[in-house]
Structure formats: structure tokens, C-alpha cells
Amino acid sequence: MTKILVTGATGNIGRKTLQQLLKRLPASNLVGLARDSAKAADLAAAGIEIRKGDYFDHDGLVRTFQGIDKLMLVSATAFTDRNTQHQNAISAARQAGVKHIVYMPIIHEAGSVFTLPDITGQDLFVEDKLKASGLAYTLVGHPPFIESIPFYIGGNALETGVHAPSGAGKAGYASRDDLAEAHSVVLSEDGHEYKTYSLYGDPAVSFADVAQILSDISAKPVRFVSVSDQDYIAHLVAAGLPEQAARFALVWVQGINAGEWGGTAGDLEKLLGRKPTTAAEFLRANYAVRQT
């Protein structure tokens, strides 16, 4: 019986991945890692074993990973010494006898010079460590989450328009649910070793496209408002976002406008065996109820 452990079991991606795995495998095959096991009570109630662990505790991870065959390494939170945490997890997995690690970097196409602060460099660090570890690995690259679109455009876009710095770049956004389901496929099947997937949604959309989709949803014009970087930050802050978060959003928007996540789709659809959720479907579900 293959034992699969998913780290970050109390976070969005970790929890959703385990929930998707439950549709494919018996709960007795599954383990979730959590710093606070009480927050994973729903998973435990479903029959999933919950083990306590922390990326900063290398020796504790060695004990926690005993008996595990496949490990889903959910990315550590940005701005928290991710290199140390990920290195600890990879080293501990190797010592514990884990055979295969699946990791979820942000997609960084070959030749790209775009860098997300405290994300891109650390993801590339993990890739290098995995390739040197001697373990089987799979990279399931993420585009921006489709759920982040409201975060990027800020405020009441149906009334005030889609505010963003100018740029024609498009992003192949993917939903957390679709990404988690793709993870579950890779974890529960053989044949994914040493592969790299770019889990783009399809079709890719620009911020001008988002404005047009919202116009179609609301049956009234929703403008795309091109703003400077500073005005963009001010717009998000006025909508209630802390300035640090607004500046982080700006970096993602700059990457989208530069076409960083507008690559070739197909991997996500193949893993799912169906079309992934589109930006238009997500926006219709989340903005149609706000019509006046």
C-alpha cells in the first residue's frame, strides 16, 4: 500500500489536495502534515492520519516522514526563510526513505528574466535540490490562481472599472480546485516521475479581457482603466488592502502584463481529463450575484 503525505494540510492547497485524493484512494493511504493538528480535524474525521510537523524542525520531519512513499511538498509561505524550510523537508524525506517528491513552483518559463520577490529564486533552489537529491520528483508548476483576479483588480470593479497598469500580456489562470485535482492525479498514479508540468488554465486573459468579461456579465460597460504603478497601489489601498500586499499584487500584475504566465496550455487539461475552469466561468460565478 502506497502511503502519500501532503504537507500544509491546513492550508488551501494542501487541504484541497487531500480532499481530491480521497476521491481516488482509501483514507488509509493518506497522511496530512500540520503544525496544528486541531485545525485538520475535518480531515482526521474523514479517516486521514494527521501528523504534526514543522518545516523548521528537520529531525522532527525525519520521524514524521517514516513509512511515507510519496510526498507532496506544499510551498512554504513567502518571506519566511523558504530555502531553509524546503531544504529541511527534502533532506528529511531522503533520510526517512521517501521515494518521490511532488513540488509546486510558480511557473518560470525557460529564458524568463522576470522575478517574483522571495518566490522565484527559492523555487529554483528547490528544483536544484530535488534534482541533486537522488529522489524521484515531479514539478507541478502553478500559474497565478484564478481566485486572485479580484485581489489584482481591487475594489468594486463592476462599478469603478478594472484598474491596472497598462500591458497586453495574458495569464492562463487556474483554480485552486483544479490544481489540487491535478496534484491528486500525479500523486495517485505512476508514470509522472521526473516530469515538469505547466498547469496553465485556458484561455489566457489580459486585464482588458477581464473588463470585457465583467461587461458581458453585468450587461453594462466595465471600463479598463490604465493607471501608473503608484496609482494602482493607491487604488488597492483605498479598497482596503494593506500597502505591502498592494505592492506584492503589483509585482504579479507586472508579470502578467509582461506575458510571464501566458505560455502553452494543455498539461492541466490532460491531467484532469476535462477542460479546466475558465476565467469567464469564475468571474460569472463570483460577480453575477453582485449585479444591481
N, C-alpha and C positions, 0 to 999 in steps of 0.2 A: 504493500500500500504506500503510494507516494504521499509524503507529508509536505504541505505547502504552507509557508508562513508569510503573512503580509504585514509589513511594519506600518506604523502610523494608523493603527486600526480605528482610532477615534476621530481621525480627520476625514475630510470629504472623500478623497481619492481612495484611501485605504479601506474605509468602511464600505464604499460602493463596490470596490473590487471584491471584497469578501462576500458581499451580498450577491454579486453576479456569480461568483464561484459556487455558491450554494445551489444555484440553478443547474450546475454541471457536475458537481461532486458531492458525496456524502459529507456532512459536517465533521465526521470523524477524521477526514483527511486534512482539515483546515485548522490553522492556528493564526491568531492575531497578536501582534505586539503592541502594547500600550504602556505609556508611563503611568497612567492612572487607570487601572483595570475597572474601576467603578463606572467609568464613562463608556465602557464597552459592554454594559450589562445586557443590552439588546442582542448583541452578537453571541454572548455566552448563553442567553436564553434560547437561541436558535441551535445550540449544540456545538458552537465553535469554541475550542480551547483558547483562552486568553492568557498570555504570558506577559509578565511585567518586565520592562526593559527600557534602557535609555541609551541613545547613540554615544553619549559621552562615557559610558561605563563599558569599556572593552571587555574586561573579564566577565562581567555580568552577561554580556551578549554571547560570549562563548558558551556559557551554561544554557542560556535561553535558546540558542540555535541547535542544541543537541537533538538528534533524531530528525532534523529537517532536511529534505531533499532539494526543494526549490524555494527560493527566497525572492519575494517582491520587495525591492528596496525603494520605498517611497521617499522622495527628496526631502531633505531637512529644510526647515524654514529659512528663507533668505535672511542674511545679516545675523547669523548665529554660529559662525565658525563651521561652515558646512564641510570643509575639507577634512577636519579632524573627525567629525561625526561619520562621514561616509567612509573614510579610511578605516575607522574602528569597525564599522559594520562589515566591510569586505574582509578585513583581516580575521575578525571573529568567525565569520561564515566559513572561511577556509580552515581555520583551526577546528571548527566543530564538525567538519565533514560535509557541509552543504555542497551540492554538486552543480547548481545552476542558479545564477542571479539574474533577475529581470530589473532593469533600471529605467527611469522615466525622465530623460533630459529634455530640456526645451530644444526644439529643432534648431539646428545651426548648420545650414547648408554649406557644403564644401566651397571654400573660397570667400565666404562671407567675412566681412570685417566688422560687422555690427556686434556690439557687446551689450548685454544686459548686466548692470552692476550686481555683483555678488551672485550671479546665476550662471552666465555663460562660461566664465573661467572655471568655476567649480564643477560644472557638468563635464567639461572637457577633462578635468582632473580625474573624475570618476571613470570616464571611458578609458583613460590611460591605465588606471589602477586595475580595472577589470581585465583589460587585455593582457596585463602582466601577471595576473593572479593565478593563472593555470586553471581557473574555473570556467565552465561553460557560462555564457552570458547572452542576453538579448537586450537590445536598446529599443525601447518603445517611445520614440520622440513625440513630444507634445507640441501642438501649435497653441496660440492663445485660447483660453477657454471661451466658449460661446457665451457663457454666463457673465463674462467680463464686459460685454458690449455696453450694458447700461452704466457700468463703472467708468468706461472710457468716455462716453458721451455726456454723462453727468446731467443732473437736474431733470426737469420735465421736458424731455426732448420733443414731445408732441406739441407742446405749447411754445417753447423757446427755440426750437431747432436743434440740429446736431452741430455742436461746436467742436472743432478740431483744427489743428494746424493743417495747412494745405498739403496735398500729396495724393498721387493717383494709385499708390500701392494698395494691394488687396491682401486679405488674410483668409486662410482656409480654417476658420474657427471650428472647434469640435466641442461637443458637450462632455461634461464630466461623466455622465452615464454611459455614453458611447465609448469613451476612453477606458472606463472601468471594465466594460464588457470585453473590449479588445484585450485588456490585460488578462482577463479570466480565460480567454481562448488560448493565449500564449502560455499561461501557467498550467492549464489543464491538458494540453496536447503536447505530443512530441514533435520534433522537426523544426523548432524555432531557434535552436542553438546557433549562436554566432551570427545572428541576423540583426539588421538595423531597419526599423520601420519608421516611416514618417507619417504620423496619424492625422493627416490633414482632412478637414471636412471639405465638402464640395456642394455648391460652388464657392470660391473665394469672393469676398466682398470688400469694397472700399467704404470709407465713411460717407462718401456721397451716395453710394449704393444703399447704405443703411437709412439715410434720409429718404430716399425714394421708396424703400420698403415701408417705412413708417407712414409716408404719404399714402401709399396704397391701403395700408391697414386702417388709417383714420379717415380716409376719403376726403382729406383736405391737405393742402400743401404743407410739408415739413421741410424747412429750409436746411441746406448745408451751409453753415456759417464758418468761413475760413478765418482763423484767428492766429495771432502771434503766440509763441510759446508762453510768454508771461500772461497774456490774456486768457489762454487756455487754463493755466494753473489757477488764475483768479476765478474763472468760471466754476471750476470744480470746488474750490474752497467756498465760494458763495453758496454752492449746493450742499455744503455740509461736510466736505471731505477735508481731513487734516492736510496741511500743506505738504508734509513729507509723502503722504500717499498720493497726492496730486502730482508731485514731481516724479514719483515712480510710474504713475499712469502715463505721464508724458513720454517717458523713455519707451514704453511699449508702443504708444501711438507713433512715435518716430520710426520705430522698427517696422510697424505695419505700413506706414506711408512709404518707406524705402523698399517695400516688397519682400521683407525678410521672411514672411510666412505665407508667401504666395506660390509655393512650389507645387509639384505634381501630386495630385491626389490619386487615391487608389488603394493604398495599403489598408486604410481603416475599413473601407467597404469590403475588401476581400476577407479581412479577419471577422467582420460582423456577419458577412453573408447577406447583407442588405444595404440599402442606402442609409448613410448616417443622417442625423438631424441637421437640417439646413438653418442658416441664419434667419431666413424668412420665416420658417416654422417656429423657431424660438421667439423671434420678435412678435409674431402674431399671438402666440400663447401668452406673452408677458406684457404686451401693450394694448391688446384689443379690449381688455376689461377696463382700461383707463379712459376709453372714449367718453366724451361728454354728450 
